[in-house]
Amino acid sequence: MFDVVAAAATIENGCRDAGNPERAAGERAYLKSDLEHFGAGIPAIRRVMREFTSTHPDLTHDELTGLIRELWAKPVHECRMVAVMLLQVGARLLGPGDLDLVESMIRGSRTWAYVDDLAGHTAGSLLLGYPEVGPRIDAWAVDANFWIRRSALLAMLLPLKQGAAFDTFAGYADTMLEEREFFIRKAIGWVLRETSKRRQQEVFFWILPRASRASGVTLREAVKYLDPAQRAAVVQAARKQES
């Protein structure tokens, strides 16, 4: 029988052994974290995770999510990172009901270090595979918690790459465009930037009439992959408002 507590302890010990006290202090300060940090880098954390999954290749859905919950409950940065990684490697086991777990982890994150993968990879994959979770993501877009609102934006990355309609993201972004929160501004620009790699015209025609409302960080990201003439038009539209 799979022992969730023992499995989580094995992973925790592996991350501790891979740690570096000097790195731990710097990382904790950089992330403004109140968690314990062992100082293990992402490659080392991923290696610990892969060593575990290679010896437990047949985890069931309940075993996987039970382990994720156990790791997430530990006030240890590396354990939480493994929990986030396990959601990605175990994506084939997840269903729409698991969005509750993802949302609870986002709400408890309070940092991009967990939120961006939880939203951009796990929530995005669930939205791509199960369109019926769309109304939940709609609700995220108007949530009082800005990390949840950021997650609504980032959850659109994978669907947009796969050809989803631009309108849903556009609606989210339009209501958040004038927010002062940096992580919202950055997320809007990030999604526009990535989408413009394949859908340049849609991004250009959306951002152009809104250039005067968008922040500098949003615009810098949004125009990165536009052609020079489009980029110049957006910059000029933004400057008109300034003058």
C-alpha positions as CSV (number, residue, x, y, z in Angstrom):
1,M,0.0,0.0,0.0
2,F,1.3,3.4,-0.9
3,D,2.4,5.5,2.1
4,V,1.9,9.2,1.3
5,V,3.6,10.4,4.5
6,A,6.7,8.2,3.9
7,A,6.8,9.2,0.3
8,A,6.7,12.9,1.1
9,A,9.4,12.4,3.7
10,T,11.7,10.6,1.2
11,I,11.3,13.5,-1.2
12,E,11.9,16.1,1.5
13,N,15.1,14.3,2.6
14,G,16.3,14.1,-0.9
15,C,15.8,17.9,-1.4
16,R,17.5,18.6,1.9
17,D,20.5,16.5,0.9
18,A,20.7,18.5,-2.4
19,G,20.6,21.8,-0.6
20,N,23.1,24.6,-0.1
21,P,22.8,26.9,3.0
22,E,24.2,29.9,1.2
23,R,21.9,29.5,-1.7
24,A,19.0,29.0,0.7
25,A,19.6,32.3,2.4
26,G,19.8,34.2,-0.9
27,E,16.7,32.5,-2.4
28,R,14.6,33.0,0.7
29,A,15.5,36.8,0.6
30,Y,14.8,37.0,-3.2
31,L,11.4,35.4,-2.9
32,K,10.6,37.2,0.3
33,S,9.6,33.8,1.6
34,D,8.6,32.8,5.1
35,L,9.1,29.1,4.2
36,E,12.1,27.0,5.1
37,H,14.6,26.8,2.2
38,F,17.1,24.0,1.8
39,G,18.9,25.8,-1.1
40,A,18.4,23.1,-3.7
41,G,18.3,24.5,-7.3
42,I,15.6,23.6,-9.8
43,P,17.6,21.0,-11.6
44,A,18.3,19.2,-8.3
45,I,14.7,19.4,-7.2
46,R,13.6,18.0,-10.5
47,R,16.2,15.2,-10.2
48,V,14.7,14.3,-6.7
49,M,11.2,14.3,-8.2
50,R,12.3,12.1,-11.2
51,E,14.1,9.6,-8.9
52,F,10.9,9.2,-7.0
53,T,8.6,8.9,-10.0
54,S,10.9,6.4,-11.7
55,T,10.5,4.1,-8.7
56,H,6.7,4.8,-8.5
57,P,5.6,4.7,-12.1
58,D,2.1,3.5,-11.5
59,L,0.7,6.0,-9.0
60,T,-3.1,6.3,-9.1
61,H,-4.9,9.6,-9.2
62,D,-5.6,9.5,-5.5
63,E,-2.1,8.5,-4.6
64,L,-0.7,11.3,-6.7
65,T,-3.0,14.0,-5.4
66,G,-2.6,12.8,-1.9
67,L,1.2,13.1,-2.2
68,I,0.9,16.6,-3.7
69,R,-1.3,17.7,-0.8
70,E,1.1,16.2,1.7
71,L,4.1,18.0,0.1
72,W,2.2,21.2,-0.2
73,A,1.3,21.2,3.5
74,K,5.0,21.2,4.4
75,P,6.3,24.7,5.0
76,V,9.4,24.0,2.8
77,H,10.0,25.6,-0.5
78,E,11.5,22.6,-2.2
79,C,8.6,20.3,-1.1
80,R,6.2,22.8,-2.6
81,M,8.2,22.9,-5.9
82,V,8.0,19.1,-6.1
83,A,4.2,19.3,-5.6
84,V,4.0,21.7,-8.5
85,M,6.2,19.6,-10.7
86,L,4.2,16.4,-9.8
87,L,1.0,18.1,-11.1
88,Q,2.8,18.5,-14.5
89,V,4.3,15.0,-14.8
90,G,1.0,13.5,-13.6
91,A,-1.2,15.6,-15.9
92,R,-2.7,12.5,-17.6
93,L,-4.3,11.5,-14.3
94,L,-5.9,14.8,-13.6
95,G,-9.5,15.7,-14.4
96,P,-11.7,18.9,-14.1
97,G,-12.4,18.2,-10.4
98,D,-8.7,18.7,-9.7
99,L,-9.0,22.4,-10.5
100,D,-10.1,22.8,-6.8
101,L,-6.7,21.5,-5.7
102,V,-4.9,23.8,-8.2
103,E,-6.8,26.8,-7.0
104,S,-6.2,26.1,-3.4
105,M,-2.4,25.9,-4.1
106,I,-2.5,29.2,-6.1
107,R,-4.3,30.9,-3.2
108,G,-1.6,29.6,-0.8
109,S,1.3,30.5,-3.0
110,R,1.7,34.2,-2.7
111,T,4.6,34.1,-5.2
112,W,5.1,33.7,-8.9
113,A,7.6,30.9,-8.2
114,Y,4.6,28.5,-7.8
115,V,1.7,30.4,-9.4
116,D,3.1,30.6,-12.9
117,D,3.5,26.9,-13.4
118,L,0.3,26.1,-11.6
119,A,-1.6,28.5,-13.8
120,G,0.3,28.4,-17.1
121,H,0.8,24.6,-17.2
122,T,-1.6,22.8,-14.9
123,A,-4.7,25.1,-15.1
124,G,-4.0,25.7,-18.8
125,S,-3.8,22.0,-19.5
126,L,-7.1,21.3,-17.7
127,L,-8.7,24.2,-19.6
128,L,-7.4,22.8,-22.9
129,G,-8.5,19.2,-22.1
130,Y,-11.8,20.1,-20.3
131,P,-13.5,23.2,-21.7
132,E,-16.2,22.8,-19.1
133,V,-13.8,24.4,-16.5
134,G,-14.0,27.6,-18.5
135,P,-16.6,29.3,-16.2
136,R,-14.2,28.6,-13.3
137,I,-11.4,30.5,-15.0
138,D,-13.9,33.3,-15.9
139,A,-14.5,33.6,-12.1
140,W,-10.8,33.7,-11.5
141,A,-10.5,36.7,-13.8
142,V,-12.7,38.8,-11.4
143,D,-11.4,37.4,-8.1
144,A,-10.3,39.7,-5.3
145,N,-6.9,37.9,-5.1
146,F,-4.6,39.3,-7.8
147,W,-2.7,36.0,-7.9
148,I,-5.9,34.3,-9.0
149,R,-6.6,37.0,-11.5
150,R,-3.0,36.6,-12.9
151,S,-3.7,32.9,-13.1
152,A,-6.8,33.4,-15.2
153,L,-4.6,35.3,-17.7
154,L,-1.8,32.7,-17.7
155,A,-4.2,29.8,-18.0
156,M,-4.9,31.0,-21.5
157,L,-1.3,30.5,-22.7
158,L,-1.7,26.9,-23.8
159,P,-5.2,27.2,-25.3
160,L,-4.1,30.2,-27.3
161,K,-1.1,28.4,-28.6
162,Q,-3.5,25.6,-29.7
163,G,-5.7,28.0,-31.6
164,A,-8.3,28.9,-29.0
165,A,-10.4,32.0,-29.7
166,F,-8.6,35.2,-28.6
167,D,-11.8,36.8,-27.3
168,T,-11.8,35.1,-23.9
169,F,-8.3,36.3,-23.0
170,A,-9.0,39.7,-24.5
171,G,-12.0,40.1,-22.2
172,Y,-10.0,39.2,-19.2
173,A,-7.1,41.5,-20.2
174,D,-9.4,44.5,-21.1
175,T,-10.9,44.6,-17.6
176,M,-7.4,44.4,-16.0
177,L,-5.5,46.6,-18.4
178,E,-5.4,49.6,-16.1
179,E,-4.6,47.8,-12.9
180,R,-1.6,49.0,-11.0
181,E,-0.4,45.6,-9.8
182,F,2.9,44.7,-11.5
183,F,2.1,41.0,-11.7
184,I,-1.1,41.7,-13.6
185,R,0.5,44.1,-16.0
186,K,3.4,41.7,-16.6
187,A,1.0,38.7,-17.2
188,I,-1.1,40.6,-19.8
189,G,2.1,41.5,-21.7
190,W,3.5,38.0,-21.4
191,V,0.4,36.3,-22.9
192,L,0.3,38.9,-25.7
193,R,4.0,38.4,-26.4
194,E,3.7,34.6,-26.6
195,T,0.5,34.7,-28.6
196,S,2.0,37.2,-31.1
197,K,4.6,34.6,-32.1
198,R,1.8,32.8,-34.1
199,R,-1.0,35.3,-34.2
200,Q,0.7,38.6,-34.8
201,Q,-2.3,40.4,-36.4
202,E,-4.7,39.6,-33.6
203,V,-2.4,40.9,-31.0
204,F,-1.6,44.0,-33.0
205,F,-5.2,45.0,-33.7
206,W,-6.1,44.4,-30.1
207,I,-3.3,46.3,-28.4
208,L,-3.2,49.3,-30.9
209,P,-6.4,51.0,-29.7
210,R,-5.6,50.2,-26.1
211,A,-2.0,51.4,-26.1
212,S,-2.8,54.6,-24.2
213,R,-4.4,52.5,-21.4
214,A,-1.7,49.9,-21.1
215,S,1.3,50.2,-18.8
216,G,4.9,50.4,-20.0
217,V,5.6,46.8,-18.9
218,T,2.6,45.5,-20.7
219,L,3.5,47.3,-23.9
220,R,7.2,46.3,-23.8
221,E,6.2,42.7,-23.7
222,A,3.3,42.9,-26.1
223,V,5.2,44.5,-29.0
224,K,8.3,42.3,-28.7
225,Y,7.5,40.0,-31.7
226,L,5.4,42.5,-33.7
227,D,6.9,43.6,-37.0
228,P,8.8,47.0,-36.9
229,A,5.9,49.0,-38.4
230,Q,3.4,47.5,-36.0
231,R,5.7,48.1,-33.1
232,A,6.2,51.7,-34.1
233,A,2.4,52.3,-34.5
234,V,1.7,51.0,-31.0
235,V,4.5,53.1,-29.5
236,Q,3.2,56.2,-31.3
237,A,-0.3,55.5,-30.1
238,A,0.9,55.3,-26.5
239,R,2.9,58.5,-26.9
240,K,-0.1,60.5,-28.2
241,Q,-1.9,60.0,-25.0
242,E,1.2,61.0,-23.0
243,S,1.4,64.3,-24.9
